[in-house]
Amino acid sequence: MPIRIYKPTSAGRRNASVNMHTEVTKNRPEKSLTESKRRTNGRNNQGIITVRGRGGGHKRMYRKIDFRRADRVDIKGTVIGIEYDPNRTCHIALIQYEDGVKRYILAPRGLTDGDEVICSDSAIDPKPGAFMRLRDIPTGFDIHCIELKPGTGGKLCRSAGVTARLTNKEDEFATIVLPSGELRKLPIDCRAAVGSVGNQDHSLRRLGKAGKSRHLGIRPKTRGVAMSHNQHPLGGGEGRSKGNRAPVSRSGTLAKGGSTRNRNQYSEELIIRRRKTKRYGQLK
């Protein structure tokens, strides 16, 4: 099974579970498709903490993912192997095309070594991993790595196990249902990959101990109410005090579902039904 639970030989092992990554078939990354990753978390060059709760962790090499495949149209590619990527929750697939070029793509569920993938602007067999225009994908299919504008590369549904569904096509727009429940329209010439993202058991894994979090670069966080009044809006007071204020960040931004979307964006009118967001104490 993908998630394994071991005998509780210690307190950390008792509460932890391990993702076995059974889909992975290739252990070492393609050197030509990796580059060093510059960290932006923790402290800056002056020693000032710029991102709270982040820092340390294992060193990582960034894998270059081809989210556009614009120069690979109608060129068949073969899957060499499925790899683990430390920079994202899903697995990635190494593709070798007929002209010898190698690229990384997000590995959909069911993709294995030897399978063929293709990016095409015409109606083809919608196999997992095929990158097609929404106008050529049959309605009712699961899709991922979806473009917001034609040619800009996949932006939506790139995490492990997520998928969107193509529900309708009308005139110059296609309607999709996102994992959050949002129903929105997209230009029908936008491309999307067929299938759902693999490694769907990622969310079932339990770290079990603090050392695993530190290995991932996650440091302990101090609660706002435990700080002094000049360090956090919720801090201060004699003894423990809630302060009768809604949870906020250190800068005063609402932390429980505060609005983050710019309502003046052009794409605002393309949203048919918004996702359900939970504000502090109520649903909106």
N, C-alpha and C positions, 0 to 999 in steps of 0.2 A: 504494500500500500504506500502511497506517496508520503503520508504523514506517519511517522513512527514514534511510539512512546516506549521508552526504555524502563527497566526496573528502577525503582526509586532508591538508588544507592547513595544519594545525597539530597539535601534540601533543594538545590538548584535543579538536579536531574528529576526530582519528583514533580516539579511544576512545569518542566520544559517538554516541548515536543520538537521533532526534527523533520524538516522537509527533505525527503530523500532525492529530489530532483531526478525522478525516473525518466523524464523526457530528454535529459542532457545526454548527448552521445559524443561530445568533443570537449576535451578538458582545457587545452591551451588556446588562447585567442590568436587570431591572425595578426601578425606583427605589423603588417602594412596598414591595417585598419584601426590601430590604436594610437593614442597620444597621451601625454602626461596631462593630468587634471589639476588645475590650480584651485586650491581651496579658498573659499570666501567666508567660511564660518569661524566662530570663535573670536580671536583677537587680531587686530591689524598690526602693521609694522611699528606702531607706537605703543603697543601693549594694551590698547583700549578694547574692551569687549564690544564688538559690533553686532554679534548674533548671540543671544542668550541661549544656553542649553545645548550648544553645539561645540565640537572640538575633539581633537584626538582621533582615535579610530585607525583602522587599517588603511594603508596607502592603496589607491586604486588607479588603474589605467582606464581612460575613457575609450569606449568602443564607438566608432563612427557609424551611426545608423543612417541608412538611406531612406528618408521619409518621403522623398519626391519621386524617385525612379523616372525622372523626366527623360533622361538620355538612354533609358533601357526599354523603350517602347517596342513591342513586338520582337523582343530578343528573349529566347527561352533561357531559363536558368535552372540549375540542378542544386538541390540541397546537399551540401557537403557534411554538415553536422549542426546539431543544436547545442548551444553553449549557454552557460550561466553568465549573467551580466551583473556585477556588483553595484552598478549605478541605477538599476531599475528593478521593478518587482517581477517583470515577465522575463522569459527566456528569449534569446535571439538566435536567428538561423543564419548560417554562412552560406551564401549563394555564389555559385560559379556559373557565369553566363557562357554562351557559345563562343564568344570572342575572347574568352580567358579572363575577363574582368571579374573580380570578387567584390561582393558587397554584403553588408549586414542588413537584415530586416527583422521586424518583430515576428517571433514565431507564433503562429496561430495554433489552436488546439487541433491535434490530429496530423500535423506536418511532421514527416519523418525523413530520414536520410534517403536520398535517391528520388524524392518527389520533384516534380517540375513545377515551377512558378513562372508567371509571365505578367508583364504590364502591357495592357492593350487598350486602344481607343475604339475597338470594335467589339461586338457581341461575341463572347467566347464562353467556353464551359466554366462556370463559376466555381472553381475548386478552391479549397482553403489556401490562402496566400496570394491569390490572383489580385492584382491591383487594377481596378476598372473604374470607368465613369459610372456615376449613379444611374444615368439613363440606360446603361447596358446591364445593370444588375437586376434580377427579378425581384419584385416586391415580396416581402415576407422573409428575406434572407437576413442573416446576422452579418454585421459588418463591424470593422474597427479601423483605427488609424485613418480617420476621416478628415478630408480637407475642408477648411472654412471658405477658402477662395480657390478657384481653379489654378493649379500649378504651384501653390505655396507649400505643399507637403502636408502630411497627416498631422493634425493637431488634437483631435478628439479620440477618446477611447483607446488609450495606449497602456493602461495599467493591467496587471495580471488578472485574468479571469473576467474582464469586463467585455461587454458587447452592446452594440446599438442595433436597432431593427429598422429596416427600410419598409415603410408602411404604404407610401403613396407617391405617385409621380404625376404632376399636372403642369402643363405648359413648360416654363423654364425653371421650375423648382421641384425638389423632391422633399418629402416629409420623412423625418426619422424620429424615433423615440430613443432618448439617451438613457443610460443606466440610472440617472438621478430622477427619472420620470418626466423630464422636460421634453416637450414636443415642439420641434422647430423645423423650419424650412431651410434648405440649402440650395445653392445653384446646382442645376442638374448635371453640369459638366464637371463638378468636383469629383475627385477620385476617392476611392475607399478600398480597403483590403477586405476580401471575403473571409468570413469565419469569425470566431471569437478569439480573444487573446489567450494564450496558453498559460500554464502554471496556475490553474484556478484554485489550487489548494494553498496558495501563499497566505491567504487570510486566516487559515486554520492553525498556522504555526504559532506556538507560544514560546517566547524567549526564556522565561523561567527564572532568570537571575540578572542582576545588574551588570555583570561582566559582559553579557552578550550585547547589551545596549552600548556599553563603552566601546566595544569592538566595532559597532556600527557608527561611532562618532556622536553618540547621544550622551550628553553630560547631565548630571542632576540639576533640577530646577528648584529655585526657592519660591515658595508661595508668596503672592503679593501681600496677603494679610500678615505674613511673618516679617515683612520689611518695616522700616521706619517710614514716617509720613512724607519725608522728602525724597524717598526712593521709589515709591509706588502710590498710585491713587487710593489703593485699598489698605495701605500701611498705617502704622501709628495706633494710638489708643492705649489705654491702661489695661493690660491683660489681653485676652483674646477678644477681638471685636469684629463683627461682620461688616459694620459700617453702613448697613442699609443701602448699599449701592449695588447695581447690577455688575456682574463680573466684567472687568475691562483689562486691557493690556497695560503695559507700563506707560504707554503714550496716551492712554485714555480711550482707545478704540474698543467698542463692544466686542467681547470675546465669545459670546453665545449667539451667533447668527447675525451679526451686524452686516448691513448691506455693503457689498464690495463691488457691485457692478455700476458702471457709468450708464445712466439712463439716457444719455444723449448719443449713444453709439448708433451707427447706421443700421446695425443688425437687430436693433431692438424690435423693429416691426416684423422680423422674421420669426420671433418666438410666439408660438400659438398657445402653449400652456407652460407655465413656469413650474420649476421644481418646487417641492415643498421644503421650506426652510423653517427651522425651529428657532424663533427668537426667544429671549429669556422669558419663560413662563407661558408662551403661547405659540401656536402654529400660524404661519402666514403663507 
